Amino acid sequence: MSHAFDAASAASETRKAEEPRVPGLLGVIDRTLRRLNHAILVCGGIALVAACLVLSYSVVIRYVLHEPTEWQDETAVFLIVGATFLSAAGVQAKRGHVAIEALTGLLSPAVNRVRLILVDVVSLAFVAFFAWKSWSLFHEAWVDGQISQSTWGPPLWIPYVLMSAGMTLLTIQFVLQISQAVLYGPWAAGFAGRKVGMGADLNKNRDDAAALSGAPLHTKTGGHR
């Protein structure tokens, strides 16, 4: 849920940086996904705000007016599920997911590039399996007409299709970034770019300090120095 906020807050700073333009078919797919992910992140932010409003309304109705509620909780859950899963690809495009980088400073740039690609390949395998299982659950819920156990009883294919679409987009994003890393180097795949979150702040502070002292910067086009 939080990565939708992280990506949205970093969008203005990310657009200022000069982003590499990947040629050919990969470039077309990359630019298409960027536009799609941007629209999804905007919609995800709206969905999270809507979920907050729905939950606030539920609290007022239930505890202030003492009236039963049926649809508010599940509506909020559906909105949060959609914002979380559909924004996953946009956050991955910015390398904004949680990552442990303790080994980064201990390995050479060449070994680090291989390590990052291997991590993406393993992540791709997991996400692809997750997407396949999500589509299986969606198919079962659609065919069997499964509904929630609540008194409202909304169809369960709604959250399943949101999960499936989000994981499918994330799978495509991983395939794209792995292809970019193999064909055009780590910069094209976002490895050398500024990340979202605390790691980005640490890298930015290190780069700023290096610039003031005249030392080489942490990142450059094509990889680390």
ZANU-411777 format. One record per atom (N, C-alpha, C): residue in one letter; x negated, y, z. Coordinates in steps of 0.02 Angstrom, whole numbers, padded with zeros to 5 digits, always signed. Atoms other than C-alpha are relative to their C-alpha. Example, Ala and Ser with C-alpha at 12.3 -4.5 7.8 and 13.67 -1.06 7.14 Angstrom:
BEGIN
a-00045-00059+00000/a-00615-00225+00390/a-00045+00060+00000/s+00042-00059-00003/s-00684-00053+00357/s+00039+00055+00037/
% end
This chain:
BEGIN
m-00041-00060+00000/m+00000+00000+00000/m-00043+00063+00000/s+00040-00061-00006/s-00138+00122+00046/s-00038+00016-00063/h+00040-00015+00058/h-00231+00102-00118/h+00036+00044-00050/a-00037-00045+00044/a-00092+00192-00211/a-00013+00072+00020/f+00017-00067-00024/f-00123+00345-00101/f-00072+00017-00016/d+00071-00013+00014/d-00313+00327-00121/d-00011+00019-00073/a+00009-00014+00071/a-00303+00322-00310/a+00031+00066-00019/a-00033-00063+00016/a-00181+00467-00318/a-00041+00059+00025/s+00038-00055-00028/s-00289+00575-00205/s-00065+00011-00037/a+00063-00006+00036/a-00444+00539-00309/a+00009+00018-00073/a-00013-00010+00071/a-00361+00569-00477/a-00028+00066-00025/s+00022-00066+00022/s-00401+00755-00486/s-00075+00003-00005/e+00073-00001+00001/e-00585+00729-00443/e-00027-00045-00055/t+00023+00048+00050/t-00602+00579-00560/t+00005+00029-00070/r-00009-00028+00067/r-00535+00675-00710/r-00054+00050-00016/k+00051-00050+00012/k-00669+00807-00686/k-00065-00032-00025/a+00061+00033+00021/a-00808+00681-00710/a+00006-00022-00073/e+00000+00021+00069/e-00859+00641-00887/e+00001-00076-00004/e-00007+00072+00002/e-00798+00465-00922/e-00025-00026-00067/p+00026+00028+00062/p-00881+00352-01051/p+00056-00018-00047/r-00050+00018+00050/r-00786+00325-01212/r-00022-00064-00034/v+00018+00066+00027/v-00792+00142-01259/v+00026-00004-00072/p-00023+00003+00071/p-00784+00113-01449/p+00040-00062-00014/g-00033+00059+00025/g-00681-00009-01549/g+00065-00017+00034/l-00063+00024-00028/l-00534-00115-01494/l+00001+00006+00076/l+00002-00007-00073/l-00592-00116-01313/l+00014+00072+00022/g-00013-00070-00016/g-00588+00073-01315/g+00074+00017-00005/v-00073-00012+00007/v-00408+00074-01378/v+00037-00030+00059/i-00033+00032-00057/i-00356-00050-01243/i-00014+00039+00064/d+00019-00038-00060/d-00451+00049-01111/d+00040+00064+00006/r-00037-00063-00003/r-00369+00214-01156/r+00074-00011+00011/t-00071+00016-00010/t-00197+00133-01165/t+00013-00018+00073/l-00008+00018-00070/l-00220+00056-00993/l-00007+00060+00046/r+00008-00059-00041/r-00280+00221-00923/r+00065+00040+00003/r-00063-00038+00001/r-00122+00309-00979/r+00055-00037+00038/l-00051+00040-00034/l-00012+00166-00917/l-00012+00001+00075/n+00015+00000-00072/n-00101+00158-00749/n+00014+00067+00032/h-00014-00067-00027/h-00087+00346-00727/h+00075+00009+00012/a-00073-00005-00008/a+00101+00339-00756/a+00024-00043+00058/i-00021+00045-00054/i+00117+00191-00637/i-00019+00029+00068/l+00021-00029-00063/l+00018+00280-00501/l+00046+00057+00020/v-00047-00054-00015/v+00132+00431-00514/v+00066-00029+00025/c-00063+00033-00021/c+00286+00319-00505/c-00008-00035+00067/g+00012+00032-00064/g+00207+00223-00361/g+00002+00049+00058/g-00004-00051-00052/g+00185+00382-00262/g+00072+00021+00014/i-00071-00017-00008/i+00367+00427-00293/i+00036-00056+00037/a-00032+00057-00033/a+00419+00251-00240/a-00016-00002+00075/l+00018+00000-00071/l+00323+00264-00076/l+00036+00055+00038/v-00038-00055-00032/v+00404+00432-00037/v+00073-00021+00007/a-00070+00024-00003/a+00574+00356-00079/a+00008-00052+00055/a-00003+00050-00053/a+00537+00209+00037/a+00001+00032+00069/c+00001-00037-00064/c+00497+00330+00179/c+00068+00032+00013/l-00066-00032-00009/l+00660+00423+00149/l+00054-00051+00016/v-00049+00053-00013/v+00760+00261+00144/v-00005-00025+00071/l+00010+00024-00068/l+00684+00200+00307/l+00022+00052+00051/s-00022-00053-00046/s+00714+00369+00390/s+00076+00003+00003/y-00074+00001+00002/y+00895+00364+00333/y+00027-00060+00039/s-00022+00059-00036/s+00909+00187+00402/s-00003+00011+00076/v+00007-00013-00072/v+00846+00243+00573/v+00056+00046+00024/v-00052-00046-00020/v+00969+00387+00579/v+00068-00035+00002/i-00064+00035+00003/i+01116+00278+00526/i+00007-00051+00056/r-00005+00056-00047/r+01073+00134+00642/r-00001+00023+00073/y+00010-00016-00070/y+01018+00220+00802/y+00032+00066+00021/v-00032-00063-00018/v+01099+00391+00794/v+00076-00005-00010/l-00071+00006+00015/l+01266+00357+00710/l+00029-00068+00019/h-00022+00067-00023/h+01273+00175+00770/h+00042-00036-00052/e-00034+00035+00054/e+01327+00109+00601/e-00046-00055-00027/p+00042+00054+00026/p+01267-00058+00529/p-00030+00019-00068/t+00033-00012+00064/t+01145-00055+00383/t-00010-00067-00036/e+00007+00061+00039/e+01132-00181+00243/e-00055+00005-00052/w+00044-00003+00059/w+01029-00118+00097/w-00065+00037+00011/q+00056-00045-00007/q+00902+00003+00168/q-00067-00036+00007/d+00065+00032-00013/d+00767-00115+00233/d-00027-00035-00062/e+00024+00037+00059/e+00758-00225+00079/e-00015+00047-00058/t+00016-00050+00051/t+00764-00074-00036/t-00069+00029+00011/a+00066-00027-00016/a+00614-00002+00054/a-00055-00051-00015/v+00049+00053+00013/v+00523-00169+00043/v-00012-00007-00075/f+00007+00006+00073/f+00557-00181-00145/f-00041+00059-00028/l+00037-00059+00023/l+00492-00003-00171/l-00074-00006+00018/i+00069+00006-00021/i+00334-00038-00071/i-00036-00056-00039/v+00029+00054+00039/v+00304-00204-00160/v-00017+00024-00071/g+00013-00025+00066/g+00321-00119-00328/g-00059+00048-00003/a+00055-00049-00002/a+00205+00025-00281/a-00067-00034+00012/t+00062+00033-00017/t+00075-00093-00209/t-00027-00042-00058/f+00024+00046+00051/f+00065-00225-00345/f-00011+00034-00067/l+00007-00032+00065/l+00092-00114-00497/l-00059+00049-00002/s+00056-00047-00002/s-00041+00010-00440/s-00068-00034+00007/a+00062+00035-00010/a-00172-00126-00414/a-00048+00007-00059/a+00043-00006+00059/a-00237-00115-00593/a-00030+00070-00004/g+00026-00068+00002/g-00253+00075-00583/g-00055+00011+00051/v+00052-00006-00051/v-00353+00061-00422/v-00063-00039-00022/q+00057+00038+00024/q-00464-00074-00499/q-00037+00038-00055/a+00033-00040+00053/a-00497+00041-00648/a-00047+00051+00030/k+00042-00049-00035/k-00570+00166-00523/k-00047-00033+00049/r+00040+00038-00047/r-00659+00027-00426/r+00016+00022+00072/g-00021-00026-00065/g-00557+00080-00275/g+00020-00052+00050/h-00017+00052-00048/h-00522-00088-00195/h-00056-00009+00051/v+00049+00011-00053/v-00610-00136-00034/v-00055-00046-00025/a+00057+00041+00022/a-00785-00203-00070/a-00054+00004+00053/i+00056+00003-00047/i-00929-00258+00040/i-00064+00007-00041/e+00059-00016+00041/e-01090-00182-00029/e-00064-00002+00041/a+00059+00005-00042/a-01215-00234+00104/a-00062-00023-00040/l+00056+00026+00039/l-01323-00322-00028/l-00024+00047-00053/t+00017-00045+00056/t-01327-00177-00150/t-00070+00027+00006/g+00067-00030-00009/g-01482-00096-00076/g-00056-00050+00004/l+00052+00051-00007/l-01574-00262-00057/l-00018-00033-00066/l+00011+00033+00064/l-01560-00321-00238/l-00022+00050-00052/s+00022-00043+00055/s-01639-00253-00395/s+00060+00019-00044/p-00056-00019+00043/p-01528-00161-00521/p+00023-00055-00047/a-00019+00054+00046/a-01533-00308-00642/a+00039-00054+00036/v-00035+00051-00038/v-01482-00433-00509/v+00068+00025+00023/n-00063-00030-00021/n-01348-00314-00447/n+00051-00001-00056/r-00047+00001+00057/r-01272-00303-00621/r+00029-00070-00009/v-00024+00069+00006/v-01262-00493-00631/v+00048-00016+00058/r-00043+00013-00058/r-01189-00500-00455/r+00069+00031-00008/l-00063-00034+00008/l-01055-00373-00496/l+00044-00034-00052/i-00038+00035+00051/i-01004-00465-00654/i+00027-00066+00027/l-00023+00063-00029/l-00995-00630-00559/l+00058+00011+00048/v-00055-00016-00046/v-00886-00549-00426/v+00063+00014-00039/d-00058-00014+00042/d-00770-00486-00562/d+00029-00064-00030/v-00024+00063+00029/v-00761-00660-00641/v+00038-00040+00052/v-00035+00036-00054/v-00714-00740-00474/v+00066+00034+00016/s-00062-00037-00013/s-00587-00603-00441/s+00051-00011-00055/l-00044+00013+00056/l-00516-00629-00615/l+00034-00068+00007/a-00029+00067-00008/a-00491-00815-00581/a+00055+00000+00053/f-00050-00002-00053/f-00398-00779-00419/f+00062+00038-00022/v-00057-00042+00020/v-00290-00640-00492/v+00041-00034-00054/a-00037+00035+00052/a-00246-00743-00646/a+00043-00056+00029/f-00040+00052-00034/f-00190-00887-00534/f+00059+00031+00037/f-00053-00035-00036/f-00090-00765-00428/f+00055+00022-00049/a-00049-00022+00050/a-00006-00695-00585/a+00041-00059-00025/w-00036+00059+00024/w+00037-00869-00648/w+00052-00024+00051/k-00046+00022-00052/k+00115-00919-00481/k+00058+00050+00009/s-00053-00050-00006/s+00211-00755-00473/s+00051-00006-00055/w-00048+00010+00055/w+00286-00783-00645/w+00040-00064+00010/s-00037+00062-00015/s+00332-00961-00590/s+00056+00014+00050/l-00050-00017-00050/l+00423-00891-00438/l+00056+00042-00031/f-00050-00041+00033/f+00510-00762-00546/f+00046-00043-00043/h-00041+00043+00043/h+00568-00896-00668/h+00049-00041+00042/e-00043+00039-00043/e+00636-01004-00527/e+00057+00043+00029/a-00051-00044-00029/a+00726-00857-00446/a+00052+00021-00053/w-00045-00021+00054/w+00800-00804-00614/w+00047-00057-00021/v-00040+00057+00023/v+00858-00978-00668/v+00048-00023+00055/d-00041+00026-00055/d+00923-01031-00497/d+00046+00052+00031/g-00042-00053-00028/g+01003-00863-00459/g-00013+00011+00074/q+00017-00008-00070/q+00910-00849-00294/q+00013+00071+00024/i-00013-00065-00030/i+00962-00707-00180/i-00029+00001+00070/s+00025-00008-00068/s+00903-00638-00014/s+00049-00029+00050/q-00041+00028-00053/q+00968-00712+00148/q+00038+00053+00040/s-00034-00053-00037/s+01030-00543+00209/s+00073+00006-00022/t-00070-00011+00018/t+01210-00485+00206/t+00007+00037-00066/w-00002-00036+00065/w+01170-00373+00057/w-00011-00049-00057/g+00012+00053+00049/g+01097-00520-00041/g-00023+00023-00068/p+00025-00019+00067/p+00997-00437-00182/p-00036-00059-00033/p+00035+00056+00034/p+00923-00554-00315/p-00075+00003+00013/l+00071+00004-00017/l+00747-00613-00274/l-00046+00008-00061/w+00043-00009+00057/w+00687-00597-00453/w-00027+00072-00003/i+00023-00069+00002/i+00667-00410-00422/i-00071+00007+00029/p+00069-00005-00025/p+00515-00420-00305/p-00048-00045-00037/y+00045+00045+00036/y+00446-00569-00401/y-00023+00029-00067/v+00020-00029+00064/v+00447-00478-00567/v-00048+00058+00011/l+00047-00054-00016/l+00360-00329-00485/l-00070-00028+00015/m+00064+00034-00015/m+00225-00444-00415/m-00032-00027-00064/s+00026+00031+00061/s+00207-00534-00581/s-00028+00051-00048/a+00023-00053+00045/a+00192-00376-00685/a-00064+00032+00027/g+00059-00030-00029/g+00067-00301-00564/g-00061-00043-00005/m+00056+00045+00005/m-00044-00454-00559/m-00022-00012-00072/t+00018+00007+00070/t-00036-00471-00748/t-00040+00060-00024/l+00038-00060+00017/l-00093-00291-00769/l-00070-00002+00030/l+00065+00005-00033/l-00233-00322-00644/l-00044-00051-00036/t+00038+00049+00038/t-00286-00477-00741/t-00028+00030-00064/i+00023-00033+00061/i-00295-00377-00902/i-00055+00049+00015/q+00051-00049-00019/q-00395-00242-00812/q-00066-00034+00014/f+00062+00037-00013/f-00522-00370-00751/f-00032-00025-00065/v+00027+00024+00065/v-00539-00447-00925/v-00032+00058-00038/l+00027-00059+00035/l-00565-00273-00998/l-00067+00021+00030/q+00061-00025-00032/q-00696-00222-00870/q-00058-00050-00006/i+00053+00050+00010/i-00792-00386-00883/i-00027+00005-00071/s+00021-00007+00071/s-00796-00367-01073/s-00042+00062-00009/q+00038-00062+00006/q-00855-00188-01058/q-00069-00006+00032/a+00065+00007-00034/a-00992-00235-00934/a-00048-00043-00041/v+00042+00044+00040/v-01056-00375-01046/v-00023+00033-00064/l+00016-00028+00066/l-01050-00277-01209/l-00034+00068+00003/y+00023-00069+00000/y-01088-00098-01157/y-00036+00021+00063/g+00037-00017-00060/g-01167-00104-00985/g+00046+00019+00058/p-00041-00012-00060/p-01109-00066-00807/p+00036+00066+00001/w-00034-00065-00002/w-01067+00116-00836/w+00068-00003-00033/a-00063+00005+00036/a-00932+00073-00962/a+00053-00038+00040/a-00046+00039-00041/a-00855-00049-00836/a+00017+00033+00066/g-00016-00036-00061/g-00849+00080-00697/g-00044-00018+00059/f+00043+00019-00057/f-00987+00000-00591/f-00040+00060+00025/a+00043-00055-00020/a-01094+00156-00592/a+00038+00064+00016/g-00040-00060-00012/g-00951+00279-00573/g+00015+00010+00073/r-00019-00015-00068/r-00894+00364-00415/r+00062-00041+00019/k-00056+00040-00023/k-00778+00251-00315/k+00046+00041+00043/v-00049-00030-00044/v-00625+00293-00213/v-00014-00024+00070/g+00007+00021-00069/g-00644+00292-00024/g-00066+00021+00031/m+00059-00021-00038/m-00785+00303+00103/m-00064-00012-00039/g+00060+00014+00039/g-00913+00222-00012/g-00015+00056-00049/a+00009-00055+00046/a-00885+00361-00137/a-00028+00061+00035/d+00025-00057-00038/d-00913+00493-00004/d-00074-00009+00018/l+00070+00013-00016/l-01076+00409+00050/l-00044+00009-00061/n+00039-00007+00062/n-01137+00398-00130/n-00006+00073-00020/k+00000-00070+00018/k-01087+00579-00161/k-00049+00039+00043/n+00046-00034-00045/n-01182+00639-00007/n-00072-00017-00017/r+00067+00020+00018/r-01335+00539-00059/r-00022+00034-00065/d+00017-00033+00063/d-01328+00609-00236/d-00012+00074+00009/d+00009-00072-00012/d-01307+00787-00173/d-00066+00014+00034/a+00064-00009-00034/a-01455+00767-00056/a-00058-00011-00048/a+00053+00013+00049/a-01559+00693-00197/a-00008+00058-00049/a+00003-00056+00047/a-01514+00837-00312/a-00035+00060+00031/l+00032-00056-00034/l-01568+00965-00183/l-00075-00011+00009/s+00071+00014-00011/s-01734+00877-00153/s-00038-00013-00065/g+00032+00013+00064/g-01767+00846-00338/g-00012-00073-00014/a+00008+00072+00009/a-01761+00657-00318/a+00049-00025-00052/p-00047+00028+00049/p-01678+00544-00449/p+00068-00012+00032/l-00066+00013-00023/l-01491+00528-00434/l+00014-00074+00004/h-00017+00070-00013/h-01406+00368-00379/h+00025-00035-00063/t-00029+00031+00059/t-01315+00338-00544/t-00019+00038-00062/k+00009-00030+00066/k-01338+00372-00728/k+00034-00043-00050/t-00030+00041+00053/t-01267+00313-00892/t-00044-00060-00016/g+00037+00061+00015/g-01317+00133-00919/g-00022-00037+00062/g+00017+00038-00059/g-01347+00086-00737/g-00040+00042+00049/h+00037-00033-00052/h-01455+00129-00586/h-00071+00013-00024/r+00070-00012+00015/r-01626+00206-00596/r-00045-00041+00046/
% end
